Structures are given as C-alpha cells and as structure tokens.
Amino acid sequence: MLSRFEDLLASYLDSSIEQPLPIVQHFSEALHVSPASLGDVLRTHTRQNAQQHLYYALLEKARRLLLSTSMSLRETAFHLGFDNPSYFSHLFEHKTGFTPAEFRQTA
C-alpha cells in the first residue's frame, strides 16, 4: 500500500494541471482504505502521519520549484494548490526555518 500511495502522490504532485492541495481523503479513497488505515501504514513505515507526509511532499516540490523555476512566490503557491500564498509562506517557514524568498536566495 505504501508504494501505491507514493506513486499516487507523485502523480498528483507532478501533474501539470493545477489541483487543490492534496488531502488524505483523496488518497485513502483511491486506495480503497479508510483515512485512519492509510495513516497507520504511513506512521508505521515513515513515522509521519498522513497529513505530515503530504506536507513533506508538498514542501519538497516547493523547494524544487523555487530552485528550478522563475515563478513568483505567489505563482508557486497557486501551482502547488494553496489558495492563500501567505499560508504557503507560513507553512514553508514553519517547516524549513526559511521563508520561500530566503530559501530561494540562499540556495
């Protein structure tokens, strides 16, 4: 189940179509398991709950976009599915210790 989840998540994040933020419910339905069961599998294998795992994947994609594109921070946030660029910046800074702009400048 973990590898199927990872494949689904990678496809979701690599899609060129702008999509809303990924949610646990979307992936649990695609895998035909409950959100709790998906969370248990992820916690067992990654030591992260499902939401943490999704945020980690989003932030990894954000890092790649910030380093490899000239998209503005606002465009990056919308591309990742955030409705609010400020929330994207807050989450990025909370999880990485850098604002997206600082990360882009120091990398």
C-alpha positions in Angstrom: 0.0 0.0 0.0 2.9 2.4 0.8 4.3 2.1 -2.7 0.9 2.6 -4.3 0.4 5.7 -2.1 3.8 7.1 -3.1 3.0 6.5 -6.8 -0.4 8.3 -6.4 1.2 11.2 -4.6 4.0 11.6 -7.1 1.5 11.6 -10.0 -0.7 14.1 -8.2 2.2 16.4 -7.5 3.8 16.0 -10.9 0.6 16.8 -12.8 0.8 19.9 -14.9 -2.9 20.6 -14.2 -3.3 22.9 -11.2 -5.1 21.0 -8.5 -6.2 21.8 -4.9 -4.0 20.8 -2.0 -3.8 17.1 -1.7 -5.9 15.7 1.2 -5.7 12.4 2.9 -9.3 11.5 2.0 -8.4 11.7 -1.7 -5.7 9.1 -1.4 -7.5 6.8 1.0 -10.4 6.7 -1.4 -8.1 5.9 -4.3 -6.5 3.1 -2.3 -9.9 1.8 -1.0 -8.9 2.2 2.6 -10.0 4.4 5.4 -8.0 7.6 6.2 -7.1 6.0 9.5 -5.8 2.9 7.9 -3.7 4.9 5.5 -2.4 7.0 8.4 -1.5 3.8 10.3 0.5 2.4 7.4 2.3 5.7 6.9 3.0 6.1 10.6 4.4 2.6 10.8 6.7 3.0 7.8 7.6 6.7 7.8 7.0 7.8 11.4 4.8 10.6 10.0 1.0 10.7 10.0 -0.7 11.1 6.6 -1.0 14.9 6.8 2.6 15.3 7.7 3.6 13.1 4.8 1.5 15.1 2.4 3.0 18.4 3.7 6.5 17.0 3.4 6.0 16.0 -0.2 4.5 19.4 -1.0 7.4 21.2 0.6 9.9 19.0 -1.4 8.1 20.0 -4.6 8.1 23.7 -3.4 11.8 23.5 -2.9 12.3 22.1 -6.4 10.1 24.8 -7.9 11.8 27.6 -6.0 15.2 26.5 -7.2 14.4 25.5 -10.8 11.8 28.0 -12.0 11.4 31.7 -12.1 7.8 31.5 -10.9 6.9 34.2 -8.3 6.2 33.0 -4.8 2.5 33.7 -5.4 2.6 31.6 -8.6 4.4 28.8 -6.8 1.8 28.8 -4.0 -1.1 28.6 -6.5 0.7 25.9 -8.6 1.0 23.8 -5.5 -2.7 24.2 -4.7 -2.6 26.8 -2.0 -5.5 29.2 -2.1 -3.6 31.6 0.1 0.1 32.4 -0.7 0.5 33.7 2.9 -0.4 30.3 4.2 2.1 28.7 1.9 4.8 31.1 3.1 3.9 30.5 6.7 3.9 26.7 6.3 7.2 26.7 4.4 8.9 28.9 7.0 7.4 26.8 9.9 8.7 23.6 8.4 12.0 24.7 6.9 13.1 27.7 9.0 13.3 29.9 5.9 10.7 31.9 4.1 10.4 30.8 0.4 12.2 34.0 -0.6 15.0 33.4 1.8 15.3 29.8 0.7 15.5 30.8 -3.0 18.2 33.4 -2.2 20.4 31.2 -0.1 20.3 28.1 -2.3 
